[in-house]
Amino acid sequence: MAGAFRKNLSSILNPIPRQFVSRRYSIAIACSLLAVILRWLLDPALGHVAFYVTIHIVVAYCAITCGYAPAIVTALIGFVGIFYWFVDPRHSFVSFRPSEIHGLVGFFLLTIVLIALGEAVRSKQLRLNHTVDVLTHEAAEKLHAQQALRAAHDELEERVEARTRELSQTLTRLEAEIAFREHTEEQLRHLSLRLMTLQDEERRHIACELHDTCGQTLAAMKMSIALIRQLDNTRPELQALVDDLNALADEALQEVRTTSYLLHPPLLDEAGISSAARWFLEGFARRSGIDVQVDIPEKMERPDRNCELVLFRVLQESLTNVHRHSGASTASVQMQRNNDYVQLEISDNGKGIPRERLNDLSEARNSTGVGIAGMRERVRELGGDLEILSAGAGTSVHVTLPASHLAHPATTDSATEAQLSSLS
């Protein structure tokens, strides 16, 4: 209730802006009339004293609310009314007591002071109201900006949440696709390894078939040719044909044995990787014309059978690439056994591998070809490492495989030497 009273009092004393001229002067006139009526009501109590007290009240009010000009109008109208009706002799403007001169002077002096003070208060109040209006406008703008910012923030949060849900769904799909592709790649890798294993078994089978069928057939043919030579040796032209036929049979038998041993050399199972690698390198140097320097121990502790097979296939594939692509004149092959690992290094002095191609080989991309990919898969399946290096001129292949199972030392017995000499 007290707050409502203060609010009403503040609104009554609130200055009226200067642009409302008619309103300010109407209030000034009404206040002057109110002062006269109020003095008339108080006349029984005041009598012949304090004639101008009500005028001073309304003048102070008009000076604060309406300004100094309306306050002057209020003072003049109120003075005329009070002077005419209440100052002795009443109802006259021309005659008054000399003692009232002091009252008149006091009235005008006090009125001037009240108008000056009221104008000062009015100016301060107007400035304060202007400041309040500015602050209120700024507060309203700030509130509007906060509301707009809150709405934008809410909208942004909704968009972020929606985008987060989309990204989460996309990430889930990508993870599922990655898992599927990894599973597919793993299956393809196992399938590739299975195919290479079947290929090795098929090579072994074909090598045995060539050795047991074609080889035996050619051997029987040579025996028949020898019998033909013994049956009729009187005709030189027939003997020449028999000799040519015998030479062709020897060449065919040699090709069958070489093909059979290249598909799967029996030395690899019987004598180990050391003897099989030296035999293969001798034949490769003779067929390709490339000078091969061999550094393989004759007696080396044999690794596991799968390790020997992988080392031999890597040796075959690497030297095939040297012969086909490098244009090298010399190559070197080193093999050694350190603790539980077998290391193989094949290098050449050829033209090397371009950097882009070498990066593809290092990253094992699909474009690297079946041979390199097959070697890498074989080595990785056994827990080994294959590295291909090329510094502009020449290329080297480094292979390291764990020798998980040990076998008997590889010794070159008389049967092995006989096989090597027959293949030579």
Secondary structure, 3 states (H helix, E strand, C coil): CHHHHHHHHHHHCCCCCCCCHHHHHHHHHHHHHHHHHHHHHHHHHHCCCCCCHHHHHHHHHHHHHCCHHHHHHHHHHHHHHHHHHCCCCCCCCCCCCCCHHHHHHHHHHHHHHHHHHHHHHHHHHHHHHHHHHHHHHHHHHHHHHHHHHHHHHHHHHHHHHHHHHHHHHHHHHHHHHHHHHHHHHHHHHHHHHHHHHHHHHHHHHHHHHHHHHHHHHHHHHHHHHHHHHHHCCCCHHHHHHHHHHHHHHHHHHHHHHHHHHHHCCHHHHHCCHHHHHHHHHHHHHHHHCCEEEEECCCCCECCCHHHHHHHHHHHHHHHHHHHHHHCCCEEEEEEEEECCEEEEEEEECCCCCCHHHHHHHHHCCHHHCHHHHHHHHHHHHCCCEEEEEECCCCEEEEEEEECCCCCCECCCCHHHHHHHHHHC
